[in-house]
């Protein structure tokens, strides 16, 4: 994981309490930006 990815995971854990809750995840978009999805995706950090 990159520092940026770790930061996203840390944020998600703080926000949801656990990455296991729900089916929310962050993915890399084609533009390289982080985008929020209300569904599981292949590149969840």
C-alpha distance matrix in Angstrom:
0.0 3.8 6.6 7.9 5.8 6.3 9.7 10.4 9.8 12.0 14.4 14.8 15.5 18.0 19.6 20.1 20.1 18.1 15.7 18.4 21.0 22.1 20.6 18.7 15.3 13.5 13.0 12.8 16.4 18.0 18.6 14.9 15.5 14.0 16.9 17.9 19.5 21.8 21.0 18.3 16.6 14.9 11.5 11.2 8.0
3.8 0.0 3.8 5.3 5.1 6.2 8.6 9.9 10.6 12.2 14.2 15.3 16.5 18.4 19.9 21.0 21.3 19.8 17.6 20.7 22.9 23.9 22.4 20.0 16.5 14.0 13.5 12.4 15.8 17.2 17.0 13.2 13.7 12.9 16.2 17.8 20.0 22.7 22.3 20.2 18.3 16.9 13.2 13.1 9.9
6.6 3.8 0.0 3.8 5.5 5.1 6.1 8.7 9.9 10.4 12.2 14.2 15.2 16.4 18.2 19.9 20.0 19.2 17.5 21.0 22.8 24.1 23.1 20.3 17.1 14.6 14.9 14.1 17.3 19.1 18.3 14.6 14.3 13.2 16.6 17.9 20.6 23.2 23.3 21.6 20.1 19.4 15.6 14.8 11.3
7.9 5.3 3.8 0.0 3.8 5.4 5.1 6.3 8.8 9.8 10.6 12.4 14.3 15.3 16.4 18.2 19.1 18.4 16.4 20.0 21.4 22.2 20.9 17.8 14.6 11.7 12.0 11.1 14.1 16.2 15.2 11.6 10.8 9.6 13.0 14.5 17.4 20.2 20.7 19.3 17.8 17.5 13.8 12.9 9.9
5.8 5.1 5.5 3.8 0.0 3.8 5.3 5.1 6.3 8.6 9.8 10.5 12.3 14.2 15.2 16.3 17.1 15.8 13.4 16.8 18.5 19.3 17.9 15.2 11.8 9.3 9.7 9.7 13.2 15.7 15.6 11.9 11.3 9.2 12.1 13.1 15.4 17.9 17.9 16.2 14.7 14.3 10.6 9.5 6.2
6.3 6.2 5.1 5.4 3.8 0.0 3.8 5.4 5.1 6.1 8.5 9.8 10.5 12.2 14.1 15.3 15.2 14.1 12.5 16.0 17.9 19.4 18.7 16.1 13.3 11.5 12.8 13.3 16.9 19.4 19.3 15.6 14.7 12.4 15.0 15.3 17.6 19.6 19.6 17.8 17.0 16.7 13.2 11.4 7.7
9.7 8.6 6.1 5.1 5.3 3.8 0.0 3.8 5.5 5.0 6.1 8.5 9.8 10.5 12.1 14.1 14.5 14.3 13.2 16.9 18.0 19.4 19.0 15.9 13.4 11.4 13.2 13.7 16.9 19.6 18.9 15.5 13.8 11.4 13.9 14.2 17.0 19.0 19.8 18.7 18.1 18.5 15.1 12.9 9.6
10.4 9.9 8.7 6.3 5.1 5.4 3.8 0.0 3.8 5.4 5.0 6.1 8.5 9.8 10.3 12.0 13.1 12.6 10.8 14.5 15.4 16.2 15.5 12.3 9.7 7.7 9.9 11.1 14.2 17.4 17.0 13.9 11.8 8.8 10.7 10.5 13.2 15.2 16.0 15.1 14.8 15.6 12.4 9.9 7.3
9.8 10.6 9.9 8.8 6.3 5.1 5.5 3.8 0.0 3.8 5.4 5.0 6.1 8.6 9.8 10.4 10.9 9.6 7.9 11.5 13.0 14.5 14.1 11.5 9.2 8.6 11.0 12.9 16.3 19.5 19.7 16.6 14.9 11.7 13.1 12.2 14.0 15.4 15.6 14.2 14.3 14.9 12.0 9.0 6.1
12.0 12.2 10.4 9.8 8.6 6.1 5.0 5.4 3.8 0.0 3.8 5.5 5.1 6.2 8.6 10.1 9.7 9.7 9.4 13.1 14.1 16.2 16.5 14.0 12.3 11.8 14.5 16.2 19.4 22.6 22.4 19.2 17.2 14.1 15.6 14.6 16.7 17.8 18.5 17.5 17.9 18.7 15.8 12.8 9.8
14.4 14.2 12.2 10.6 9.8 8.5 6.1 5.0 5.4 3.8 0.0 3.8 5.4 5.1 6.0 8.5 9.4 10.2 9.9 13.6 13.6 15.1 15.6 12.5 11.2 10.6 13.8 15.6 18.3 21.7 21.2 18.4 15.8 12.6 13.6 12.2 14.7 15.7 17.2 16.9 17.5 19.0 16.3 13.2 10.9
14.8 15.3 14.2 12.4 10.5 9.8 8.5 6.1 5.0 5.5 3.8 0.0 3.8 5.4 5.1 5.9 7.5 7.4 6.5 10.1 10.1 11.4 11.8 9.0 8.2 8.6 12.2 14.8 17.5 21.1 21.2 18.6 16.1 12.5 12.6 10.5 12.2 12.7 13.9 13.5 14.7 16.5 14.3 10.8 9.4
15.5 16.5 15.2 14.3 12.3 10.5 9.8 8.5 6.1 5.1 5.4 3.8 0.0 3.8 5.5 5.4 4.8 4.9 5.7 9.0 9.4 11.9 13.1 11.2 10.8 11.9 15.3 17.9 20.8 24.4 24.6 21.8 19.6 16.0 16.3 14.2 15.4 15.4 16.2 15.5 17.0 18.4 16.4 12.8 11.0
18.0 18.4 16.4 15.3 14.2 12.2 10.5 9.8 8.6 6.2 5.1 5.4 3.8 0.0 3.8 5.8 5.2 7.5 9.2 12.2 11.7 14.0 15.7 13.4 13.4 14.0 17.6 19.9 22.6 26.2 25.9 23.3 20.6 17.2 17.5 15.4 17.1 17.0 18.5 18.4 19.9 21.7 19.5 15.9 14.1
19.6 19.9 18.2 16.4 15.2 14.1 12.1 10.3 9.8 8.6 6.0 5.1 5.5 3.8 0.0 3.8 5.8 8.1 9.2 11.9 10.4 11.9 13.6 11.1 11.7 12.7 16.4 19.1 21.3 25.0 24.8 22.6 19.6 16.1 15.7 13.0 14.6 14.1 16.1 16.7 18.5 20.8 19.0 15.5 14.4
20.1 21.0 19.9 18.2 16.3 15.3 14.1 12.0 10.4 10.1 8.5 5.9 5.4 5.8 3.8 0.0 3.8 5.3 6.7 8.7 6.7 8.7 10.9 9.3 10.7 12.7 16.4 19.6 21.9 25.6 26.0 23.8 21.1 17.4 16.6 13.5 14.0 12.9 14.3 14.7 17.1 19.5 18.2 14.5 14.1
20.1 21.3 20.0 19.1 17.1 15.2 14.5 13.1 10.9 9.7 9.4 7.5 4.8 5.2 5.8 3.8 0.0 3.8 7.0 8.6 7.7 10.8 13.3 12.2 13.3 15.2 18.8 21.8 24.5 28.1 28.5 26.0 23.6 19.9 19.5 16.7 17.4 16.2 17.2 17.0 19.4 21.3 19.9 16.1 15.1
18.1 19.8 19.2 18.4 15.8 14.1 14.3 12.6 9.6 9.7 10.2 7.4 4.9 7.5 8.1 5.3 3.8 0.0 3.8 5.2 5.7 9.1 11.1 10.6 11.4 13.7 17.0 20.2 23.0 26.6 27.4 24.8 22.8 19.1 18.7 16.0 16.2 15.1 15.3 14.4 16.7 18.3 17.2 13.4 12.7
15.7 17.6 17.5 16.4 13.4 12.5 13.2 10.8 7.9 9.4 9.9 6.5 5.7 9.2 9.2 6.7 7.0 3.8 0.0 3.8 5.5 7.9 8.7 8.0 8.1 10.6 13.6 16.9 19.8 23.2 24.3 21.8 20.0 16.4 16.0 13.5 13.4 12.7 12.4 11.1 13.1 14.6 13.5 9.7 9.4
18.4 20.7 21.0 20.0 16.8 16.0 16.9 14.5 11.5 13.1 13.6 10.1 9.0 12.2 11.9 8.7 8.6 5.2 3.8 0.0 3.8 6.4 7.8 8.8 9.9 13.1 15.7 19.2 21.9 25.3 26.8 24.5 22.9 19.3 18.4 15.7 14.7 13.3 12.3 10.9 13.5 15.1 14.9 11.4 12.0
21.0 22.9 22.8 21.4 18.5 17.9 18.0 15.4 13.0 14.1 13.6 10.1 9.4 11.7 10.4 6.7 7.7 5.7 5.5 3.8 0.0 3.8 6.7 7.7 10.1 13.5 16.5 20.2 22.4 26.0 27.3 25.3 23.3 19.5 18.2 14.9 13.8 11.7 11.5 11.3 14.5 16.8 16.7 13.2 14.1
22.1 23.9 24.1 22.2 19.3 19.4 19.4 16.2 14.5 16.2 15.1 11.4 11.9 14.0 11.9 8.7 10.8 9.1 7.9 6.4 3.8 0.0 3.8 5.7 8.9 12.6 15.4 19.1 20.8 24.3 25.8 24.4 22.3 18.7 16.7 13.2 11.4 8.6 8.5 9.1 12.6 15.5 16.0 12.8 14.5
20.6 22.4 23.1 20.9 17.9 18.7 19.0 15.5 14.1 16.5 15.6 11.8 13.1 15.7 13.6 10.9 13.3 11.1 8.7 7.8 6.7 3.8 0.0 3.8 6.6 10.3 12.5 16.3 17.8 21.1 22.9 21.7 19.9 16.5 14.3 11.2 8.7 6.3 5.0 5.4 9.0 12.0 12.9 10.2 12.7
18.7 20.0 20.3 17.8 15.2 16.1 15.9 12.3 11.5 14.0 12.5 9.0 11.2 13.4 11.1 9.3 12.2 10.6 8.0 8.8 7.7 5.7 3.8 0.0 3.7 7.2 10.0 13.7 15.3 18.9 20.2 18.8 16.7 13.1 11.1 7.7 6.1 4.7 5.2 6.0 8.7 11.9 11.8 8.8 10.8
15.3 16.5 17.1 14.6 11.8 13.3 13.4 9.7 9.2 12.3 11.2 8.2 10.8 13.4 11.7 10.7 13.3 11.4 8.1 9.9 10.1 8.9 6.6 3.7 0.0 3.8 6.6 10.3 12.4 15.9 17.3 15.5 13.7 10.1 8.7 6.3 5.7 6.7 6.5 5.8 6.8 9.5 8.5 5.5 7.5
13.5 14.0 14.6 11.7 9.3 11.5 11.4 7.7 8.6 11.8 10.6 8.6 11.9 14.0 12.7 12.7 15.2 13.7 10.6 13.1 13.5 12.6 10.3 7.2 3.8 0.0 3.8 7.0 9.4 13.0 13.9 11.9 10.0 6.4 5.8 4.9 6.2 8.8 9.1 8.4 7.8 9.7 7.6 5.5 6.5
13.0 13.5 14.9 12.0 9.7 12.8 13.2 9.9 11.0 14.5 13.8 12.2 15.3 17.6 16.4 16.4 18.8 17.0 13.6 15.7 16.5 15.4 12.5 10.0 6.6 3.8 0.0 3.8 6.3 9.6 11.1 9.3 8.4 5.8 5.7 6.7 7.4 10.7 10.2 9.0 6.8 7.7 5.4 5.6 7.1
12.8 12.4 14.1 11.1 9.7 13.3 13.7 11.1 12.9 16.2 15.6 14.8 17.9 19.9 19.1 19.6 21.8 20.2 16.9 19.2 20.2 19.1 16.3 13.7 10.3 7.0 3.8 0.0 3.8 6.6 7.8 5.7 5.8 4.9 6.3 9.0 10.4 14.0 13.6 12.5 9.7 9.7 7.1 8.5 9.1
16.4 15.8 17.3 14.1 13.2 16.9 16.9 14.2 16.3 19.4 18.3 17.5 20.8 22.6 21.3 21.9 24.5 23.0 19.8 21.9 22.4 20.8 17.8 15.3 12.4 9.4 6.3 3.8 0.0 3.8 5.3 5.2 5.5 6.2 6.3 9.5 10.6 14.3 14.3 13.9 11.0 11.5 9.8 11.5 12.8
18.0 17.2 19.1 16.2 15.7 19.4 19.6 17.4 19.5 22.6 21.7 21.1 24.4 26.2 25.0 25.6 28.1 26.6 23.2 25.3 26.0 24.3 21.1 18.9 15.9 13.0 9.6 6.6 3.8 0.0 3.8 5.3 7.4 9.4 10.0 13.3 14.1 17.7 17.4 16.8 13.6 13.3 12.0 14.4 15.6
18.6 17.0 18.3 15.2 15.6 19.3 18.9 17.0 19.7 22.4 21.2 21.2 24.6 25.9 24.8 26.0 28.5 27.4 24.3 26.8 27.3 25.8 22.9 20.2 17.3 13.9 11.1 7.8 5.3 3.8 0.0 3.8 5.5 8.7 9.9 13.6 15.3 19.1 19.4 19.2 16.3 16.3 14.4 16.3 16.8
14.9 13.2 14.6 11.6 11.9 15.6 15.5 13.9 16.6 19.2 18.4 18.6 21.8 23.3 22.6 23.8 26.0 24.8 21.8 24.5 25.3 24.4 21.7 18.8 15.5 11.9 9.3 5.7 5.2 5.3 3.8 0.0 3.8 6.6 9.1 12.7 14.8 18.6 18.8 18.1 15.2 14.9 12.3 13.9 13.8
15.5 13.7 14.3 10.8 11.3 14.7 13.8 11.8 14.9 17.2 15.8 16.1 19.6 20.6 19.6 21.1 23.6 22.8 20.0 22.9 23.3 22.3 19.9 16.7 13.7 10.0 8.4 5.8 5.5 7.4 5.5 3.8 0.0 3.8 6.3 9.9 12.6 16.3 17.2 17.1 14.8 15.4 12.7 13.4 13.2
14.0 12.9 13.2 9.6 9.2 12.4 11.4 8.8 11.7 14.1 12.6 12.5 16.0 17.2 16.1 17.4 19.9 19.1 16.4 19.3 19.5 18.7 16.5 13.1 10.1 6.4 5.8 4.9 6.2 9.4 8.7 6.6 3.8 0.0 3.8 6.8 9.7 13.3 14.2 14.1 12.4 13.4 10.7 10.5 10.3
16.9 16.2 16.6 13.0 12.1 15.0 13.9 10.7 13.1 15.6 13.6 12.6 16.3 17.5 15.7 16.6 19.5 18.7 16.0 18.4 18.2 16.7 14.3 11.1 8.7 5.8 5.7 6.3 6.3 10.0 9.9 9.1 6.3 3.8 0.0 3.8 6.5 10.2 11.5 12.2 10.9 12.9 11.1 10.6 11.5
17.9 17.8 17.9 14.5 13.1 15.3 14.2 10.5 12.2 14.6 12.2 10.5 14.2 15.4 13.0 13.5 16.7 16.0 13.5 15.7 14.9 13.2 11.2 7.7 6.3 4.9 6.7 9.0 9.5 13.3 13.6 12.7 9.9 6.8 3.8 0.0 3.8 6.9 8.9 10.2 10.1 12.9 11.6 10.1 11.4
19.5 20.0 20.6 17.4 15.4 17.6 17.0 13.2 14.0 16.7 14.7 12.2 15.4 17.1 14.6 14.0 17.4 16.2 13.4 14.7 13.8 11.4 8.7 6.1 5.7 6.2 7.4 10.4 10.6 14.1 15.3 14.8 12.6 9.7 6.5 3.8 0.0 3.8 5.3 7.4 7.9 11.3 11.1 9.8 12.2
21.8 22.7 23.2 20.2 17.9 19.6 19.0 15.2 15.4 17.8 15.7 12.7 15.4 17.0 14.1 12.9 16.2 15.1 12.7 13.3 11.7 8.6 6.3 4.7 6.7 8.8 10.7 14.0 14.3 17.7 19.1 18.6 16.3 13.3 10.2 6.9 3.8 0.0 3.8 7.0 9.2 12.9 13.4 11.5 14.1
21.0 22.3 23.3 20.7 17.9 19.6 19.8 16.0 15.6 18.5 17.2 13.9 16.2 18.5 16.1 14.3 17.2 15.3 12.4 12.3 11.5 8.5 5.0 5.2 6.5 9.1 10.2 13.6 14.3 17.4 19.4 18.8 17.2 14.2 11.5 8.9 5.3 3.8 0.0 3.7 6.4 10.1 11.4 9.9 13.1
18.3 20.2 21.6 19.3 16.2 17.8 18.7 15.1 14.2 17.5 16.9 13.5 15.5 18.4 16.7 14.7 17.0 14.4 11.1 10.9 11.3 9.1 5.4 6.0 5.8 8.4 9.0 12.5 13.9 16.8 19.2 18.1 17.1 14.1 12.2 10.2 7.4 7.0 3.7 0.0 3.8 7.0 8.5 7.1 10.7
16.6 18.3 20.1 17.8 14.7 17.0 18.1 14.8 14.3 17.9 17.5 14.7 17.0 19.9 18.5 17.1 19.4 16.7 13.1 13.5 14.5 12.6 9.0 8.7 6.8 7.8 6.8 9.7 11.0 13.6 16.3 15.2 14.8 12.4 10.9 10.1 7.9 9.2 6.4 3.8 0.0 3.8 5.6 5.8 9.6
14.9 16.9 19.4 17.5 14.3 16.7 18.5 15.6 14.9 18.7 19.0 16.5 18.4 21.7 20.8 19.5 21.3 18.3 14.6 15.1 16.8 15.5 12.0 11.9 9.5 9.7 7.7 9.7 11.5 13.3 16.3 14.9 15.4 13.4 12.9 12.9 11.3 12.9 10.1 7.0 3.8 0.0 3.8 5.9 9.3
11.5 13.2 15.6 13.8 10.6 13.2 15.1 12.4 12.0 15.8 16.3 14.3 16.4 19.5 19.0 18.2 19.9 17.2 13.5 14.9 16.7 16.0 12.9 11.8 8.5 7.6 5.4 7.1 9.8 12.0 14.4 12.3 12.7 10.7 11.1 11.6 11.1 13.4 11.4 8.5 5.6 3.8 0.0 3.8 6.2
11.2 13.1 14.8 12.9 9.5 11.4 12.9 9.9 9.0 12.8 13.2 10.8 12.8 15.9 15.5 14.5 16.1 13.4 9.7 11.4 13.2 12.8 10.2 8.8 5.5 5.5 5.6 8.5 11.5 14.4 16.3 13.9 13.4 10.5 10.6 10.1 9.8 11.5 9.9 7.1 5.8 5.9 3.8 0.0 3.8
8.0 9.9 11.3 9.9 6.2 7.7 9.6 7.3 6.1 9.8 10.9 9.4 11.0 14.1 14.4 14.1 15.1 12.7 9.4 12.0 14.1 14.5 12.7 10.8 7.5 6.5 7.1 9.1 12.8 15.6 16.8 13.8 13.2 10.3 11.5 11.4 12.2 14.1 13.1 10.7 9.6 9.3 6.2 3.8 0.0
